[in-house]
Each structure stands twice: as structure tokens, then as C-alpha cells.
């Protein structure tokens, strides 16, 4: 299988996850990189009128996770993830750009930066990921 075919299968796997039916994200995966775009909706807001941090975390983790998964042929696991919130967002789209910044055989470090539609940074994060023993198969949406 080509790397491009692997990336497209990962994109379909991501979009087939039941939770993503609610968030309506888009994703583009390249080698060691992934971009996740989530449209901002008012039902994502906390009482202060901006997107809740759990959705910010989701965008950051998803983009970093799939940047890592682009480099391996099994499902990866998030071991830890740190988030730094820099600005609230309440309109437009959230655009998370993740990339792998280090890897060894069993450990991957990836970072992600989340911006709004105008390019203003909303948050950033970095995480540690490792390959699992879960094969990428059609049963988990990898097709």
C-alpha cells in the first residue's frame, strides 16, 4: 500500500468515529502531519460564551495523534498530552495543525497549534504517543 493510500484510510477512519458525527470535523493527513478543522458552534460554548476547553483539547490531540499515526501501521495511543490555552474562540473555525517532532521505535512526540479562521492562536499542545497492538483494520474504520 502506498503512503497516500494509508493517509486516506486514516482520514476515513477518523471521520467514521461516532463522536465525529457530532463535531463535524474535516481532516487532511500527510507524512508526520495532520490538520483537523472543526467549525465553531454555540453548542460548544461554556457559560463565558467561548468554546469549551474539551473541544480545544480534542482538536489538538486529534491532529497530533493522526500526525503520529501517519508514520506507523498500527493504532497509536496517547500517553500524555499538555494543553496551553492562549485565546478564547467563539466564531469561525478552529484549525489544528499537528506534526511529529521526535520519534524513536516506541515513542513519538508530537505538537499541535490551534488557530482561528484569522490565524490567531487559540491554544497549543504537545503529547507523547506510542504504537499499540491494535491492528489497523476495516473493523475500526480503516478502509
N, C-alpha and C positions, 0 to 999 in steps of 0.2 A: 504494500500500500504506500502511496506517496504521502509526503508530509502534508500537502494541501488536502488530500482526502481525509487524513487524520484530523486536521483542523475543522473541516466541515462537519465531520461526525461529532466532534466535541461540541460544536455550536448547536447542532440538533439535540444532543444530549442535554445541554444546558436549558434550551428552550422547552424541552419536553418535561422538565421537572414541574410537578404540580404547583409548587409555590410561585413559579414564574408566570402562571396564568393570571395571578393577581397583580403582580408588579409590572407586567408587560414590558420587560427589558428587551434590548437588542444587544447582540454580541458579535464581535469580529475577533478572530484568533489568528495570530501569526506566530512564528517561531520565537518562543520566550516572551511573548507579549499578548495581551488581551485588552480589548476595550469593551466596557459594559456601559450602556446608556439606559437610564431609567427616567421616564417622564415624571415630572413633579405633579402630584395631585394633592388636593386639600385633605383627602382622607389619609394622607401620610403625616399630617401635621400633629405636633404636640400642642398643648394649650397656648404656647407662645406664638403660634402662627407660622412655624417653620417645620421643615421635615425632621421627623424624629431620628435620633442617632442610630436606632437599629437598622434603618434603611440606608443610612450613610455607611454603616459597617458592612451591610450586605453588598453594596456596590463595590466597596474597596476589596473585601475578601473575595468576591466572585472574580474580579478582574485579576487579582494576584494569583488565585487558585488556578484559573484557566491558563494564565501565562506559564505556570509550572506544568500543568497537565499537558501542555503542547509539546513538552520535551520528553515525556515518558509514555509508556504504553499500558499502564495500569491506572486505576483511580488513585488520586492523591488525597492526603488528609491534611487538614490544617492542624498544626500542633499548637501554635500560639499566634496571636495577632494583636498588635498595638495600634490604636487609633488616636490621631491628633486632630481635634476639631478646630478649624480656623475661622469659619464664617457660617452663618445660617443661610439656608436657601428656601425660597417659597414660590418660585416660578420657573418655568422653562424646563430644562432637562439637566440631570446630573450625569456627568461624563467621567467615568473612572478608567484611567489608563494604568494597567498593571504591567510590570516587567520583572523578569528574573534577574537578580543582581549578583547571585553567587549560587553555585551548586557543587556538590560532591556526589558520590554514588547514592547515598541515602538521605541527604539533607539539601533542601533548597531554601534560599532566602529570596523573597520577592517583595517588592514595594508597589504601592499604588498611590496615585494622586487623583483626587476627585475635584472637578471644576464644574461651574455652572455654564450655561449656554454662552455667556460672555467671556469665559476664560478665567473668571475669578476663582481662586482656590477655596474650596469648601472644607476639605479635610485631606489628610494623608495618613497612610498607614504602612506597616511592614509586618510580614509574617514569616513563620517557619513552617515548611511543608515537608512531608515525606511520602514516598510511594507506599501504597497499601498492598494487600494481597488480593484485592478485588479486581478481577479482570474487566476490561472494557468490552462489554457485550451488548447485543441488542436488548437484552432484558433490562438494562439500566438506561436505555435510550441511545446507546452508541451505535448508530446505524446510518 
